[in-house]
């Protein structure tokens, strides 16, 4: 049996941009992606602490050490610059592996989204 468990979480990052005219996705500072073990194209669940919106899209890398968190395409309608988000990824694992697995939890600086 496979179970779907939290693989990684980037906790409390601020939206730095919203680009409605982009084709889709979320742009994430590549340093944050590396710290959380998120790869380009990986499915990401986004939880908006400001308005309760939840959505799923895929990750694309943004410039390193930029703190960029930009929602692109239709998802841009669900955020405002400055909103606080939690970004979560999941992975399927067999039950025994899942019992031992520890997710990557990243807590960036809440003022600039950079790693502390």
C-alpha positions, 0 to 999 in steps of 0.5 A: 500500500502507498500513502501520500505524505508531506515531503516538504514545506516552505512555511510563511513566505510572502507573495512578491508578485502576481502575474495574471498574463503568465501561462501558469505556475508559481515562481519560487526562489531557487534557494528555497526550492533547494532547501525544501527539495522541490524540483522544477515542475513539481506539484505544489499545494499553496495555502494562503493564510490571508484569505484561506484560498488553497490551490495546486500548481507546479514550481518553476525556479526564480532567481537565487537569493531573490526571495521571489514568490510569484503566482502566475496565470489564473492563480494570480487572482487568488493572492495579493502581494504581501499575502503570507503563504505555506507551500507544501509538496507530497510524495507517495511512499510505501507504509513502512518508508512513510513511518520513518520519513522526515519531511524537509521543513523550511522557515525563511525570514518572514520579512524577505523570504530569504533563508536565515 
